[in-house]
Amino acid sequence: MSLPSPPRLIYHSCEAPLTKLASSLLRRHVASPETTLRKTRQLHALLLVSSLSSRFLFNNLLSLYSRSCSIKDVRNLFDRMEERTVVSYNTVISACSRECYRDASVAFSLFFQMAEYGVKANGSTFASLVRASSSMQEPRVGFSVHGHLIKSGFLNNGVIQTALICMYGSFGCMETADKVFDEMGERDVIAWNSIIHCNITRGRIKQGLYQFNTMISEDLMPNNSSYSMAVNACARTEDLNNGRIFHAKVIKSELELDLPLQNALLDMYSSCVKAAERVILTDPFDGSAYIMLCKLYALNGDWEKVAAMRKRIREMKIEKEPGLSWIEIKNEVRVFRVGDVANLNSDECKKELVRIQENMKVQEMDEDTLLGLVVL
């Protein structure tokens, strides 16, 4: 006696819930690749049992497998699809472009297959091919793709231009990366982050930090990645002053710090502690190193070392240089110190302070009212 065939889900009753489930999984950015892969395989099994042949659902499955970093599942599903659209090809090419040389080279094979089957490539296709060239570390291939972009008219695509910047940066061709960036029409935070990252990773720290400050001067708000790169650059050069300025900007921006930025700040302060300790070892009478180290211990909450360092400073009779404060007004940073009379507007500032003090004596003022008196 033959075994009964497994039950099939009714087509019209399951397409909507399966589509909803796929969309829900795609929106979950916080799920781990392992969790996403397990749920995607469960969804795939339901789709097979239902006998559905929805292109939309199969393309969503491809995207989910790609997000799970499972190239094997991506290729297996793609190879079994009866109908492949440009979305299907782009998903697989994108997944392959992020992997090793072997898988990145497959991206080009799929691109040629698209042309053979009459599937027209679009901007997403070429952006993935640029990333594949970077993964393969083949400059000649990258130059060829760039030339093809010029001929096919996709060069003005911001996503493609950003991918080209990253590609040339990975090749070490920074002049070409800078040229692509300079020729961009509109540059978003991702484009700025890409050129900043390329310059800093290639040892062009000053250029990278200059671009970071230029981005801010163009009224573009840096994100966590932007600040992470700037702070990491300060850690590499043991530049505490700029590091503290960037930390202050992070606080002022009210960004919710992610883990990479928190680690970057910790690394920067730790690097500067080690630098100050090295200076003291080589020059025990360098007073500025002791003062810097005392500040860094305080920032790290190491109060025992702070007390010991202050005692040593008093014993050595080191005089602390007057501290500098800074304020940013209309994208211009102005530096001043206590009793500073170098500023041309110092007399007006003093008069304004006297006026505020007199007003405070006359009436009780809350914080908002007080701040309202100060017009920068």
N, C-alpha and C positions, 0 to 999 in steps of 0.2 A: 504494500500500500504506500503510495507516495505521500510525502509530508505536505501539509497545507502551506501555501505561500504566505509570507508575512503580510500582515494587514497594511493597506495603503491609506495614508491620510487623505481626506477629501480635499481636492485642489482649492475650491473656493473658500473653504473654512480655515485654511492655515496660511495662505499667502500674506494676509495682513498682519497676523501676530508675528510671523517670522521676519517680515520686513521691519516691524517695530523693534524686535529684538536685535536685529543687525544694526539698526540705526543707534540704538541705545549703547551697544558695545563700542561703536565707532566714536561716540561722544565721551567715553570714559578714558580720559588721558592719564589718570593716576594708576590704573590697573597695571600690575606687573606683566611682562611678556608671557610668563608661565600661565598666569590666570587667564589672560586674553586667549592664549593658544588653546587651553582646555575648553573654554566656553565656545570658541570658534569651531572646534572639532565637534562639539555637541550640536551646534547649530547646523553644521555641514551634514551630520548624520540625519537630523530632522528633515533637512532639505532633500536628501536622497530618498528617504522613506516616503516623502510626500509626492514624489514624481514631478515636482515643480521644475520648470525650465526658465525661470525668470532671470533675464540678463542682469537686471538691477541687483538681485540677491547674490548672484554668482560674483559680480564685480565687488560687492561689499565683502564677500568672503575673501576674495583676493586681497583687498585692503587690510582686512583683519589679520590674515596670515602674514602679510608683509609687516604689519605693526608688531606681530609676535616674533619677528626676526627668524621665521621658519621658511627659509628659501625652498627647502624640499617640498613642503606642503604647497607653497605658492606655485612651483613648477608642476607638481602633480595635478592640481586643480586646473591650471591653465591648459595643460596638454589634453585634458579630458573635456574641455569646453567645446561645444559644437559651434557656437557663434562667438567670435572675438571682436570686440569693438576697439576703438582707439583708447577708450578708458581701460579696457582689459590689458592691452599692450603696455600702456603707460604705467600701470600699477606694477607689472612684472619687471619692466625695464628699470623703474625707480628702485624696486627692491634689490635688483641685481647690481645697480650702480653703487650701492653703499657697501658692497661686500669686497672680497679679495679679488685678485687679478683674474682668476678663472671665471668667477661669476660676473665680474664687471665686463669681461669680454663677451659674455653671453648677451649682455644688453645690446651690443652692436649687431649680433646675429639676429636678434629679435627685430631690431630696427630694419634690417635688410629684408626680413620676412614680411614686415608690414608693407613695404613697397611692392613686394612680389604678389601679395594678396590684395593689393589695391586699397589698403587702409592708410588714410592720409595722416601724416605726423603733424603735431601741433607744438605750441610752445613748451608744454610740459614734457613732451618727448625729448626735445633738444636740451632742456635743462637737465634732465636725467643723464643724457649722453655726455654732457660736460662734466657732471659729477663722476660718471664712469671713467672718463679720461683721467680725472684726478686720482681715483682709486687705483687705476692701473699704473700711475706714475709714468705715463708715456707722453712726453711733450709733443712728439710728432703727431700723435693721434689727436691731442688737444688742439693743436694748430689747425689740423684738417677740419675738425668740427667747427672751430671758429670761422674758418673760411666758408664752410657750408652755410653757417648762420647768416653771414653777410649776403650770400647769393640768394637765400630763401626769404630774406626780409624779416627775420625774427630777432635781429640784433637789438631792437629798441625795447624788447621785453625786459622789465626790471628784474624778474626772477632769473632769467637767463644771464643778464649782466652780472648779477650778484654771484651766480654760480661760476662765471668766468673769472671773477676776482679771486674767488677761493681756489680755483684751478691753477691760475697763474701764481698765486701765492704759494701753493703746495709745490710747484715746480721751482720756486725761487726766482721767478721772473717778475720782480717787484715793479720795475718800470712799466711793464705791460699792464700789470694789475692796477697801478696808479692811473694809467692812461684810460683804461676801461671805466674806472670809477669817476674820473674827471669828465668823461663824455656822457655820463648818465644824466638824463633829464631831471627826474625826481628821485631823490635818494631817501629811502626810509631808514629806520633804525637798524634793520637787518643788513642793509647795504653798508652803513657806517660801521657796524660791528664787524663785518667781514673784512673791510680794509684795515681797521684797527688791529684785529686779530692777526692778519697776515704780517703787518709791520712789526708787531711786538714779538711774534714767534720767530721772525727772521732776524731779531736783534736790533731792529730799528725802533728803539724805545722812544726816543725824542719825537720821531715822526708820528708814531702811534698815539702818544699823549697829546701832541699838537692837534691831530685829527679828532681826538676825543673832545678837546676844548672847543675846536671849531664846530663840532656837532652841536654843542650846547649853545654856542653863540648864534647858531642858526635856528634857535628856538625849537630844537628837537629834544625831547625828553629821553635821556639815557634809561635803559632798563637794567635789570640785575646783571645780565651778561656784560653790558657796557662797563659797569662799575667793577665787575670781577676782573676784567682784562686790565683796566687802569690800575687797580690796586695790586694785581699780580706784577705789573710792570714796576711798580714802586718797590715791591718785595725783591725783585731781581736786582734792582739797582740800589737797594737799601736806602731808599729815599723817604725818610720819615715825614719830612715837611709836606711834600705833595700827597703822601699817603693819608696824613691827617686831614688835609684839605678835601680829598675825595671822600673820606669817611664823613666829614661834616656835610658834604653835599648829599650823601646818601640819607643822612638823618633829616636834612632839610626837605628832601624830596618825598619823605614819608613812604618810601617803598617798603613793601614787606620782604625782608631779606630772605632769599632762598639759601640752601645749604652751600652751593659753590661760592656765593658772595661772603657768607660767614667764614668759610674756610680761607678765602683769599685775605680777609681782614686779619684773621689770626696768624696766617703765614707771614703777612707783611710786618706785623708788630713783632713776631718772633724773630724774623730776619734782622730787624733793626736792633733788637736786644743783643743778638749775637755780634752784630757789627760794632755796637758801643762797647761790648765786653772786649772785643779784639783790640779796639783803639786804646782802652785802658791798659791792656797787657803790653802793648807796644809803646805807649806814652802815658805813664802813670800820673803825669802832672797836667793832662788835658782836662781842664775843668768842664768844658762843654759836654764831654762824653759822660762825666759823672751826672750832670744835670739831666741829660737826655735819658740815661739809664734809670734815673729816679722816676722820671715821668712815665717811662714804659712799664716799670714795675707797678706803678700806681694804676695804669690802665689795665694791667693784667690782674689787679687785685691782690698782688703779693706784698702785703703791708709790712711784713717782717723785713723784707729786703729794702722796702722804702725807708723804714726807720734806720736800718743799718747804713744805707747810702747817705741819708741826710746827716747822720752823725759823722760820717767820713768827710762830707762836704764842709761841715762846720770845723772839723779838726784841721782840714787843709786850708781853711779860710778862703774858700772859693766864692767869689761874688757872682751871683746870677745876673746875666745880662737882662735888661728890661724886656719883658714879654711883648710880642707883637700880636695885635688883633687884626682881623680883616673882615670886610663887609663887601658884599657884591651888590652894586647898584647899576641897573640897566646893563647887565652882562659885563661890567667892568669891576675888577677886584681892587679895592682900596685898602691899603695897610696903614695902621697907626699904632701908637703906643701911649702909655700914660704920660701926660704932660707934653704931648706932641704939639709943637707950634709951627711945624713946617708946612702944614696944610694952609692954603691960601684962605680957606673959609673957617679957620680955627676961631677967630673972634666971633663970627656969627654963630658958630656952634656953642660957644660959651654963653652968649647972650640967650640962646634958646634954652639951654640947660637952666640958667638962672630963672627964666620965665616959668619953666615947668616946676621948678622948686617952689617958687612963690605961689603958684596955683595950688600946689599940693598942701601948702600951709593953710590956705584959705578954705579949701573944701576937701572932703574925703572923696577919693577917686577909686573906682574899680579898675581892673587891668585894661579892659577894653577902652575905657575913656582915656586912660593914660597913653595907650598906644596910638589913639586917634590924634593926639597932640603932635606926634612926631611925624612930620611929612618929609620923606626923602626925595 
